[in-house]
Amino acid sequence: MDQTIRPANVAVLFKLEGIEGVDANPDPTVDALPVEADSVTYGTPWTMEDANEATGSLVAGAPLIIGQVTPISFKSRIKGAGPSVVYSATVKPPLHQPLQACGWRGQFTAAIAAAAATAGGASTLTLPAGFPAVSRAVLGMILLLTGGTGAGAQPAVIEYSAARVATLSETFTPALDATTQVSMPANWSYAQTSPSDTASRLTDQPSGTCYIYEEGRLMKFVGCRGTMTPDGKSARPGYGTFNMTGIYAGRVDAPIPANLVIAGHSAPMLVQGAGVSPAASLNRKATTISTWSVDPGSQIENIDDPNTPYGFGPGQIVDRKKMLKLDPLATLVANRDTITDIGNGVQMPSVLRHGSQTGNRWAMVMPATQPVMLDNGMRGKLRSDDVTLQVRSIGKDGFVRDSDGFLVFY
């Protein structure tokens, strides 16, 4: 009797390639991903087109068998390296490699010890000398206010000057001042890029090798690139759905590795808990959302190339138009006037913060989002404002990445 395949018994490995399209041989002890068991899908390298050749009868002619790029998809809970884990240049979030293959270039930033700010305001803070005097060097990152005015808050940086003036994602009353103690935890931040040449494209948007084990069978794909679509709900973890294309590199019988190591700890939730800073904020105000999603608006262009096994080369990431969708409860015009904001082209920061434990907390920080659409909605028997905002860029950050959204693990 033939063995059956139970797809719930699955393991996904992913490793960035040193040479585009060359198998990177993922290691089960370091390259395994935490994925939702029912989310893993993949295609095959061949498809068929009906032939139109006359055969002298009503019987169809031989089919046209043509090559194709292979779609690959999986969904993961977004989580940090682990509770109480301290990030370093080598200690990275579990999704580090697939994020990079989706064009989210990672940057490690070392911790900066607490010290007193030199000045402050309602939504600005002039940071101490321990912070870099480089424009946008900490853009999108999270500050920890550990003492003095504002103690306990964890605002995101939505702009930063070479004079160390940080514009923050929150408004403080009373205003921050020179009594405010501020530090920054070691973190990995991810942001998308617009490569200017071939060398930067291969660095900013590398390809990867994906191995998918299903109960005794291994599928291999090389030259993988794609898009990552994040979404989530209140009091629940956030998810990243990875949709990639790759080049089929073979299928063999092979058991799931016995030495598989997966980041199996719980993912953090979108909840404020005992914290001071809001879990979800829009335009510097706490926002009562039920669901959120970010459509990356990215496109993968698959390259026709007859000098390949199936007629296609690795896909390339092209343009994007990132859109944020939220469903805050409707409120008085005095509190939020989205219709007027749309008409006036107002831009505002948006922050979604998950978790509170060092090493297993993360935030989606969007310094400039512009509302473009408002629909009337319902949450149960309450009116909601279903808002769509385009995520804008305010320019390059200190690491030559675009500023249309940062995913920061801290």
C-alpha positions in Angstrom: 0.0 0.0 0.0 1.3 3.4 -0.9 2.1 5.8 2.0 -0.3 8.7 2.3 0.9 12.2 3.0 -0.7 14.2 5.9 0.2 17.9 5.1 -0.3 18.9 8.7 3.0 17.1 9.4 5.1 19.8 7.7 8.3 21.7 8.2 9.5 24.8 6.2 13.1 25.7 6.0 14.3 28.9 4.4 17.9 30.2 3.8 19.2 33.2 1.8 21.3 32.3 -1.2 24.9 33.4 -1.7 24.4 33.1 -5.5 20.9 33.8 -6.9 19.2 30.5 -7.9 21.8 28.2 -6.3 20.6 25.9 -3.6 21.7 27.3 -0.2 21.1 24.0 1.6 19.0 25.2 4.6 20.1 23.8 7.9 17.2 22.3 10.0 18.9 23.5 13.3 19.0 27.2 12.3 16.8 27.8 9.2 13.4 26.3 10.2 10.5 28.6 10.3 7.5 28.7 12.6 4.5 28.4 10.2 0.8 27.7 10.5 0.4 24.0 9.5 -2.6 24.6 7.3 -1.1 27.6 5.5 1.7 25.9 3.4 1.0 25.6 -0.3 3.2 25.2 -3.3 2.9 24.6 -7.0 4.6 22.5 -9.7 7.0 23.6 -12.5 4.7 22.5 -15.4 1.3 23.6 -16.7 -0.7 22.7 -19.7 -2.3 24.6 -22.6 -4.8 22.9 -24.9 -3.5 22.3 -28.4 -5.3 23.5 -31.4 -3.7 21.3 -34.0 -6.0 19.5 -36.4 -5.8 15.7 -36.1 -8.2 14.6 -38.9 -10.8 13.8 -36.2 -12.5 15.3 -33.3 -9.9 14.0 -30.9 -7.6 16.7 -29.5 -4.0 16.8 -30.4 -1.1 16.4 -28.0 -1.2 18.9 -25.1 1.2 21.8 -24.8 3.4 21.2 -21.7 5.0 24.5 -20.7 7.2 25.6 -17.8 6.2 28.0 -15.1 7.5 29.7 -12.0 6.3 27.9 -8.9 4.1 29.7 -6.3 4.9 29.1 -2.6 3.0 30.4 0.3 3.0 30.1 4.1 1.7 32.1 7.1 3.6 32.7 10.3 2.9 34.3 13.6 5.2 37.3 14.0 7.3 36.8 17.1 10.7 37.8 18.5 13.7 35.6 19.2 12.3 34.7 22.6 11.3 36.0 26.0 14.2 37.8 27.7 16.5 37.2 24.7 18.8 40.2 24.0 19.3 40.9 20.3 22.7 41.1 18.8 24.3 41.0 15.3 23.8 37.2 15.3 20.7 36.9 17.4 17.8 37.7 15.0 14.0 37.3 14.9 12.8 33.9 13.5 11.5 35.4 10.2 14.7 37.3 9.5 15.5 35.4 6.2 12.1 35.3 4.5 11.6 39.0 5.4 14.8 39.8 3.6 13.8 37.8 0.5 10.6 39.9 0.5 12.6 43.1 0.3 12.5 44.0 4.1 16.2 44.7 4.8 17.2 44.1 8.4 19.4 46.4 10.4 20.8 45.6 13.9 21.2 48.5 16.3 23.0 48.1 19.6 21.4 49.1 22.9 22.0 52.7 24.1 22.1 53.1 27.9 19.7 55.4 29.8 20.7 59.0 30.3 18.8 62.3 30.8 17.4 64.1 27.7 18.7 67.6 27.1 15.3 69.0 26.2 11.8 68.0 25.4 8.4 68.9 24.2 4.9 67.5 23.9 5.9 65.2 21.1 9.7 65.8 20.8 12.7 64.8 22.8 16.3 65.9 22.4 18.3 62.7 23.1 21.5 62.5 25.1 25.0 62.2 23.6 24.9 58.4 23.6 22.6 58.6 20.6 24.0 59.0 17.2 24.3 62.5 15.7 23.2 61.2 12.3 20.0 62.1 10.6 17.3 59.4 10.8 19.7 56.9 12.4 17.0 55.7 14.8 14.0 56.4 12.6 11.2 53.8 13.3 12.8 52.5 16.4 11.4 52.4 20.0 12.6 54.5 22.9 12.2 53.5 26.5 11.5 56.4 28.9 12.7 55.0 32.2 12.5 58.0 34.6 11.4 61.6 35.0 8.6 63.1 33.0 6.9 60.4 30.8 8.4 57.5 32.7 7.1 54.1 31.5 6.2 55.2 28.0 7.8 53.5 24.9 7.2 56.0 22.0 8.3 55.2 18.4 10.6 57.6 16.6 8.9 59.0 13.5 11.6 61.6 12.6 15.1 62.2 13.8 17.6 64.9 13.1 21.4 65.1 13.2 20.9 67.3 16.3 19.5 64.3 18.1 15.9 65.7 18.1 13.5 62.8 18.0 9.9 63.4 16.9 7.7 60.9 18.7 4.6 58.9 17.9 2.9 60.1 21.1 1.8 63.4 22.7 2.8 63.9 26.4 1.0 66.0 29.0 2.9 67.3 30.8 5.5 67.8 28.1 8.8 65.9 28.2 11.8 67.8 29.6 15.4 67.4 30.8 14.3 65.2 33.7 13.2 62.5 31.2 15.5 59.5 31.3 15.7 57.7 27.9 17.3 54.6 26.5 17.0 52.3 23.5 17.0 48.5 23.6 19.1 46.5 21.2 16.8 45.8 18.2 16.5 44.5 14.7 14.5 46.8 12.4 13.2 45.9 8.9 12.3 48.3 6.1 11.8 48.0 2.4 14.2 49.6 -0.1 14.5 51.0 -3.6 17.8 49.6 -4.8 19.8 52.0 -7.1 22.0 49.5 -8.9 22.6 45.7 -9.3 24.8 45.4 -6.3 22.4 47.0 -3.9 19.5 45.0 -5.4 21.2 41.7 -4.5 21.9 43.0 -1.0 18.5 44.6 -0.4 16.4 42.0 -2.1 18.3 38.7 -1.9 16.8 35.4 -3.1 16.4 32.4 -0.9 16.1 28.6 -1.0 13.0 27.0 0.4 12.7 23.4 1.5 9.2 22.0 2.3 9.1 18.7 4.1 5.7 16.8 4.2 5.8 13.5 6.0 8.6 11.8 4.1 8.7 14.0 1.1 10.9 17.0 0.4 10.2 19.7 -2.2 13.0 22.1 -3.0 12.7 25.6 -4.5 15.5 28.1 -5.3 15.6 31.7 -6.4 12.6 32.6 -4.1 11.4 36.1 -3.7 8.1 37.5 -2.7 5.8 39.7 -0.6 4.9 39.7 3.0 1.4 40.8 4.0 1.0 41.5 7.8 -2.4 41.5 9.6 -3.9 40.9 13.0 -6.6 41.5 15.5 -7.0 43.1 18.9 -5.7 40.8 21.8 -4.2 38.4 19.3 -0.9 37.9 17.6 0.0 39.4 14.3 0.6 37.3 11.3 2.8 37.6 8.2 1.6 35.8 5.0 4.5 35.2 2.6 3.6 34.8 -1.0 6.7 33.9 -3.1 7.7 32.6 -6.5 10.6 30.2 -6.9 12.2 27.8 -9.3 11.5 24.1 -8.8 14.7 22.3 -7.8 13.5 18.8 -7.3 11.4 16.4 -5.1 12.8 13.5 -3.2 11.7 11.1 -0.4 13.3 12.3 2.8 12.1 12.3 6.4 11.5 15.5 8.4 14.8 16.2 10.0 15.1 14.8 13.6 17.2 17.8 14.6 14.7 20.4 13.6 14.8 23.5 15.7 11.8 25.9 15.5 11.1 29.0 17.6 8.1 27.5 19.4 7.5 30.1 22.0 4.2 32.0 22.0 3.8 35.1 19.8 3.1 38.4 21.5 -0.4 40.0 21.3 -1.8 43.4 20.3 -2.7 44.5 23.8 -1.5 47.4 26.0 -1.6 45.4 29.2 0.0 47.4 32.1 2.0 49.5 29.7 1.8 53.3 29.3 2.0 53.6 25.6 -1.0 52.5 23.5 -0.9 49.2 21.6 -2.6 50.8 18.6 -2.4 54.5 17.8 -3.3 56.7 14.9 -2.4 60.3 14.7 -0.9 60.1 18.3 -4.2 58.9 19.8 -5.1 55.5 21.1 -7.3 53.8 18.6 -10.0 51.2 19.3 -9.5 48.8 16.4 -10.7 45.3 16.1 -8.6 44.3 13.0 -5.7 45.7 11.0 -3.9 44.8 7.8 -1.2 46.1 5.6 -1.4 45.4 1.9 2.2 45.7 0.7 1.2 46.6 -2.8 4.3 44.9 -4.1 4.7 43.2 -7.4 6.9 40.2 -8.4 7.9 40.3 -12.0 8.8 36.8 -13.2 11.6 36.8 -15.8 11.2 34.9 -19.0 14.5 33.2 -19.7 14.8 30.2 -22.0 18.3 29.5 -20.6 16.8 27.9 -17.5 15.3 24.5 -16.8 11.7 25.8 -17.0 11.9 29.0 -19.1 11.9 31.4 -16.1 14.5 33.0 -13.9 14.1 34.1 -10.3 11.3 36.7 -9.8 12.2 40.4 -9.2 10.5 42.8 -6.7 9.3 45.9 -8.5 7.1 48.8 -7.4 4.8 49.0 -4.4 2.0 51.0 -2.9 1.5 50.1 0.7 -2.0 50.4 2.2 -3.0 50.2 5.9 -6.6 49.3 6.8 -8.1 49.9 10.3 -11.6 49.7 11.7 -11.7 52.1 14.7 -15.0 52.7 16.4 -16.7 55.8 15.1 -16.5 58.8 17.4 -17.3 62.5 17.5 -15.9 64.8 14.8 -14.1 66.7 17.6 -12.1 63.5 18.3 -11.5 62.3 14.8 -12.5 63.9 11.5 -11.3 61.5 8.8 -13.4 63.1 6.0 -11.7 66.4 6.5 -8.3 64.7 6.9 -8.8 63.0 3.5 -9.8 66.2 1.8 -6.8 68.1 3.3 -4.3 65.4 2.5 -3.3 65.1 6.2 -0.4 62.7 7.0 -0.2 61.1 10.5 1.8 58.4 12.3 0.4 55.0 12.9 1.9 52.5 15.3 0.8 48.9 16.2 2.7 47.5 19.2 2.7 43.8 20.1 3.9 42.4 23.5 5.9 43.7 26.4 8.7 41.2 27.1 12.2 42.0 26.0 13.2 39.8 23.1 9.6 38.9 22.2 8.0 42.3 21.4 7.6 44.0 18.1 6.0 47.0 16.5 4.9 48.1 13.1 5.8 51.8 12.9 4.6 53.9 10.0 5.8 57.5 10.3 3.5 59.0 7.7 0.1 57.5 6.7 -2.4 59.4 4.7 -6.1 58.5 4.9 -7.6 58.1 1.4 -10.9 56.2 2.0 -13.6 56.0 4.6 -16.4 53.5 4.7 -19.2 53.1 7.2 -18.9 49.8 9.0 -20.4 47.9 12.0 -18.7 46.1 14.8 -21.6 44.1 16.4 -24.2 46.9 16.9 -21.6 49.7 17.1 -20.7 52.0 14.2 -17.1 51.8 13.0 -15.0 53.8 10.6 -13.4 51.5 8.1 -10.3 53.6 7.2 -7.8 53.0 4.4 -4.6 54.9 4.6 -1.7 55.0 2.1 1.6 54.5 3.8 3.9 57.2 2.6 7.7 57.7 2.7 9.3 60.7 4.2 12.6 59.8 2.5 15.5 57.5 3.3 16.4 56.5 6.8 20.0 56.5 8.1 20.6 53.1 6.4 19.4 54.1 3.0 16.1 52.3 3.4 12.7 53.7 2.5 10.6 55.0 5.4 7.2 53.6 4.3 6.9 51.4 7.4 9.3 49.7 9.9 9.0 46.4 11.5 11.1 46.6 14.7 11.8 43.8 17.1 13.2 44.9 20.5 
